[in-house]
Amino acid sequence: MPSYPYVLLSAAVSLDGYLDDTTPERLLLSSPADFDRVDEVRASVDAILIGAGTIRADNPRLLVNSAERRAARVAAGKPEYPLKVTVSASGELDPTANFWHTGGEKLVCTTDKGAERLRRTPVAADVVALGAELDWRDLLRHLHEVRGVDRLMVEGGGTIHTQLLQQGLADELQLVLAPLFVGDPDAPRLFGPGGYQEGRLRLLETRRIEDVVLMRYQPTAPGTGTLPSAADRHWLALACELAAQCPPSRTAFSVGAVVVAADGTELARGHSREGDDPVVHAEEAALAKLAPGDPRLASATVYTSLEPCTHRASRPVPCARLILEAGVRRVVTAWREPDTFVAGADGSGLLAAAGVDVLVLPEYETQAKAPNAHLLP
Ligand SMILES: NC(=O)c1ccc[n+]([C@@H]2O[C@H](COP(=O)([O-])OP(=O)(O)OC[C@H]3O[C@@H](n4cnc5c(N)ncnc54)[C@H](OP(=O)(O)O)[C@@H]3O)[C@@H](O)[C@H]2O)c1
């Protein structure tokens, strides 16, 4: 299962939801203190990505302006500037744009056709061709695995933000609301039409910065099928945190579980040995909080730090069976069950054989194992 960078979308909008106006000059939406905050965020990431449309419209430099922040990056063993990445299908990029001639390393992610064009009209950047069409998951995997990007800041424009959010690939949205109106229907909007997650995003923070307001949101909707969404990772991280809350045991694992509806609503959570039940399992504890036949279960996802059990001494029905009986069709887990108590347990296999989509996200295995270290060789 691939792992992706943490993807942070950053944008400023007018009160009527526009990213810019239609004049040739860039519309300044943020306040000076907020530009400095953006500088700080840039200094904290491994790469900054913008669409080719923003290079054409704004001709940005995308620098870390603060010399102190650049020095701190260097002192921490990082490049002075984050990698600058742009995305273009056409490869029609102006070689004289500021983007190529300021800051550190640059990368163009493009299609085979775009790469061909860039061979004829090169820009001062590495070019990676990602096939006939560009797939965002391939791009994110490339940035993570080939370029070592763990944190990616995406600074627009709207076409890019819309795709990443609609495809469930954004971990966080940092939105600044500026107290002015654009009022021109031809101006670019932050988010275009299309299919977004159902339900509500989670509000992480609001912050007043001079006359603008920063709002930080986290998407909440589980992915579909075996494709992970960014929200899948957040819910699985929560399941791992719940595992750390279990009363300790020498004879059973500490596990956390969360049941989440398709629209991103948390339905129930549980952890091993919860309350005054010394043998209850995490998935069992969570599912017991929901009415049998709850219609939301059929499209829900169960997140569990350790894969559901197939055999248990303490109760007759193992958790994999409880999940099937509840009608859940999607399970995300961090860790396959070791042979500590049951040899050859294969909860993921049992569920998959019954038609459940099972995802194992091994990047959370260390976190899932931590409260169980005393049970492992
Ligand atoms: N207020 C803010 O915070 C903020 C921030 C950034 C930008 N903006 C504004 O946003 C506007 C630009 O936004 P925009 O939506 O027009 O452009 P954009 O999102 O910056 O870039 C769109 C371009 O990216 C490439 N692209 C997008 N999706 C792709 C895919 N799946 N595969 C391959 N290439 C892909 C295409 O380039 P090719 O055409 O080369 O194929 C496409 O034309 C400007 O007015 C700018 O001022 C505002």
PDBQT file of the ligand as one rigid body, heavy atoms in Angstrom, charges set to zero:
ROOT
HETATM    1  N1  LIG A 401      -5.940  33.373  -3.557  1.00  0.00    +0.000 N 
HETATM    2  C1  LIG A 401      -5.112  32.365  -3.561  1.00  0.00    +0.000 C 
HETATM    3  O1  LIG A 401      -4.756  31.848  -2.502  1.00  0.00    +0.000 OA
HETATM    4  C2  LIG A 401      -4.602  31.837  -4.867  1.00  0.00    +0.000 A 
HETATM    5  C3  LIG A 401      -3.607  30.861  -4.878  1.00  0.00    +0.000 A 
HETATM    6  C4  LIG A 401      -3.195  30.338  -6.090  1.00  0.00    +0.000 A 
HETATM    7  C5  LIG A 401      -3.805  30.778  -7.267  1.00  0.00    +0.000 A 
HETATM    8  N2  LIG A 401      -4.751  31.737  -7.215  1.00  0.00    +0.000 N 
HETATM    9  C6  LIG A 401      -5.421  32.171  -8.435  1.00  0.00    +0.000 C 
HETATM   10  O2  LIG A 401      -5.932  31.044  -9.097  1.00  0.00    +0.000 OA
HETATM   11  C7  LIG A 401      -5.954  31.308 -10.496  1.00  0.00    +0.000 C 
HETATM   12  C8  LIG A 401      -5.338  30.131 -11.211  1.00  0.00    +0.000 C 
HETATM   13  O3  LIG A 401      -6.108  28.989 -10.938  1.00  0.00    +0.000 OA
HETATM   14  P1  LIG A 401      -6.463  27.948 -12.078  1.00  0.00    +0.000 P 
HETATM   15  O4  LIG A 401      -7.499  27.025 -11.523  1.00  0.00    +0.000 OA
HETATM   16  O5  LIG A 401      -6.762  28.689 -13.326  1.00  0.00    +0.000 OA
HETATM   17  O6  LIG A 401      -5.085  27.220 -12.332  1.00  0.00    +0.000 OA
HETATM   18  P2  LIG A 401      -4.208  26.204 -11.487  1.00  0.00    +0.000 P 
HETATM   19  O7  LIG A 401      -5.069  25.352 -10.632  1.00  0.00    +0.000 OA
HETATM   20  O8  LIG A 401      -3.074  26.917 -10.866  1.00  0.00    +0.000 OA
HETATM   21  O9  LIG A 401      -3.573  25.352 -12.677  1.00  0.00    +0.000 OA
HETATM   22  C9  LIG A 401      -4.391  24.656 -13.587  1.00  0.00    +0.000 C 
HETATM   23  C10 LIG A 401      -3.453  23.986 -14.572  1.00  0.00    +0.000 C 
HETATM   24  O10 LIG A 401      -2.749  22.935 -13.904  1.00  0.00    +0.000 OA
HETATM   25  C11 LIG A 401      -2.596  21.853 -14.782  1.00  0.00    +0.000 C 
HETATM   26  N3  LIG A 401      -3.399  20.740 -14.268  1.00  0.00    +0.000 N 
HETATM   27  C12 LIG A 401      -4.438  20.783 -13.426  1.00  0.00    +0.000 A 
HETATM   28  N4  LIG A 401      -4.893  19.560 -13.189  1.00  0.00    +0.000 NA
HETATM   29  C13 LIG A 401      -4.132  18.725 -13.864  1.00  0.00    +0.000 A 
HETATM   30  C14 LIG A 401      -4.118  17.310 -14.037  1.00  0.00    +0.000 A 
HETATM   31  N5  LIG A 401      -4.969  16.525 -13.396  1.00  0.00    +0.000 N 
HETATM   32  N6  LIG A 401      -3.186  16.777 -14.835  1.00  0.00    +0.000 NA
HETATM   33  C15 LIG A 401      -2.276  17.578 -15.463  1.00  0.00    +0.000 A 
HETATM   34  N7  LIG A 401      -2.244  18.908 -15.350  1.00  0.00    +0.000 NA
HETATM   35  C16 LIG A 401      -3.160  19.475 -14.566  1.00  0.00    +0.000 A 
HETATM   36  C17 LIG A 401      -3.117  22.289 -16.130  1.00  0.00    +0.000 C 
HETATM   37  O11 LIG A 401      -1.994  22.897 -16.764  1.00  0.00    +0.000 OA
HETATM   38  P3  LIG A 401      -1.815  22.962 -18.368  1.00  0.00    +0.000 P 
HETATM   39  O12 LIG A 401      -2.825  23.941 -18.813  1.00  0.00    +0.000 OA
HETATM   40  O13 LIG A 401      -0.409  23.411 -18.552  1.00  0.00    +0.000 OA
HETATM   41  O14 LIG A 401      -2.064  21.582 -18.883  1.00  0.00    +0.000 OA
HETATM   42  C18 LIG A 401      -4.147  23.310 -15.727  1.00  0.00    +0.000 C 
HETATM   43  O15 LIG A 401      -4.451  24.225 -16.744  1.00  0.00    +0.000 OA
HETATM   44  C19 LIG A 401      -5.195  32.590 -10.714  1.00  0.00    +0.000 C 
HETATM   45  O16 LIG A 401      -6.107  33.630 -10.939  1.00  0.00    +0.000 OA
HETATM   46  C20 LIG A 401      -4.472  32.805  -9.403  1.00  0.00    +0.000 C 
HETATM   47  O17 LIG A 401      -4.297  34.174  -9.100  1.00  0.00    +0.000 OA
HETATM   48  C21 LIG A 401      -5.153  32.280  -6.038  1.00  0.00    +0.000 A 
ENDROOT
TORSDOF 0
